[in-house]
Structures are given as C-alpha cells and as structure tokens.
Amino acid sequence: MKEIIIKKLGIDNKTYKDVRSHKYSEWCKKTALHHGLAHRSLVMNETLYNWFKTQYVNYVEMPFVNDIQCYMNIDDPDLFQNLFYAYIDEVLECYPGALLKKLKLQQDFKNNIKQSKN
C-alpha cells in the first residue's frame, strides 16, 4: 500500500517517512496546546507514536489508496499530493482520550513532586 502511495506522490520512502514524522510533530503540538501537555513528552512517547501510525494507516493510507483506484492510470504527483494532504488533515483531528488522560496525570504528578521539593 505504501509503495502505491509513494509512486503516486512521486517521492521516495525517506521523504514519505519525513512527511509522516512532520505531521506527527504537528499533531503533538496541537494536542499539547489543546490538552495542556508538554509537547516534548508527546513527541517522545513511543506508545503515542505507535497509536498515531495506526491512525495514519486507517485514516490516511487505506482511504487514499481505495479512493484513487479509478485513477491509477493518471500520472500527476502534484494532484495526488494535494489529495493526500487532505486525508492527513483527517488524522490530525483524532485523539486517544484515555492515553492523553494518563499522560496528563503523569505530568501533573511530576509537577506536584517538583513543587513540593521547592
């Protein structure tokens, strides 16, 4: 599936991974601001990154590949890149509520310990 996407977008595998990583960082920034969490703690959380990658497959890769099946004979990377980025916007709206609550509790606990030491 990823190979189809890379071909249609006219990019290489490294660029594809860079796009996903950049969108993950963007998602973390938005999520950190919205939920009062530290951006770095989200970016560095392996469980959260694995959750994001799963959502990326379900909300971006699979729908994109399914929807372009009728257009496989068209070779227009710019067109497909624009379309692909529209799918990425969908995943940026997803949040793992329970995991974010757990991270928030951990962050609050650490902050309380720091404050009690001062």
ZIKA-V252232 format. One record per residue. N is the residue number from 1. RES is the residue in one letter. NEAR is the number of other ideal C-beta (glycine too) atoms within 8 Angstrom. D_CENTER is the distance of its C-alpha to the mean C-alpha in Angstrom with 1 decimal. Layout:
n=<N/N>
res=<RES/RES>
near=<NEAR/NEAR>
d_center=<D_CENTER/D_CENTER>
//
This chain:
n=<1/2/3/4/5/6/7/8/9/10/11/12/13/14/15/16/17/18/19/20/21/22/23/24/25/26/27/28/29/30/31/32/33/34/35/36/37/38/39/40/41/42/43/44/45/46/47/48/49/50/51/52/53/54/55/56/57/58/59/60/61/62/63/64/65/66/67/68/69/70/71/72/73/74/75/76/77/78/79/80/81/82/83/84/85/86/87/88/89/90/91/92/93/94/95/96/97/98/99/100/101/102/103/104/105/106/107/108/109/110/111/112/113/114/115/116/117/118>
res=<M/K/E/I/I/I/K/K/L/G/I/D/N/K/T/Y/K/D/V/R/S/H/K/Y/S/E/W/C/K/K/T/A/L/H/H/G/L/A/H/R/S/L/V/M/N/E/T/L/Y/N/W/F/K/T/Q/Y/V/N/Y/V/E/M/P/F/V/N/D/I/Q/C/Y/M/N/I/D/D/P/D/L/F/Q/N/L/F/Y/A/Y/I/D/E/V/L/E/C/Y/P/G/A/L/L/K/K/L/K/L/Q/Q/D/F/K/N/N/I/K/Q/S/K/N>
near=<8/8/6/8/13/11/7/10/11/7/8/6/7/6/8/13/8/8/10/10/8/8/12/11/9/9/11/12/9/9/12/12/7/6/9/6/12/7/9/6/10/13/9/6/9/6/7/12/9/8/10/11/9/8/11/13/10/8/11/14/11/10/10/12/11/7/7/11/7/4/6/6/4/6/4/6/10/6/8/12/10/8/11/13/8/8/12/12/8/11/14/10/6/8/7/8/6/6/10/12/8/8/13/11/8/8/11/8/8/8/8/8/8/8/7/6/5/4>
d_center=<17.4/15.3/18.7/19.4/16.3/17.1/20.6/20.1/18.0/20.6/18.5/18.7/16.6/16.0/14.9/12.4/10.9/11.2/9.3/6.2/7.1/7.9/5.0/3.7/7.3/7.6/5.8/8.1/10.9/11.0/10.9/13.4/15.6/15.6/16.3/18.5/16.7/16.7/13.8/14.8/15.1/11.5/10.4/13.2/12.7/12.6/12.6/9.6/7.6/9.5/8.7/4.9/6.3/8.9/7.3/6.0/9.7/11.2/10.0/9.5/11.6/14.4/15.2/15.2/17.5/19.6/20.1/21.2/23.7/26.5/25.7/25.5/28.7/27.3/26.4/24.7/21.5/21.2/21.4/18.8/16.4/16.9/16.5/13.2/11.7/13.1/11.1/7.7/9.3/9.7/6.3/6.3/9.5/8.9/10.2/11.9/15.2/17.2/15.1/14.7/18.4/19.2/17.4/19.3/22.5/22.2/21.6/24.6/26.7/26.2/27.1/30.1/31.3/31.1/33.0/35.7/36.4/37.1>
//
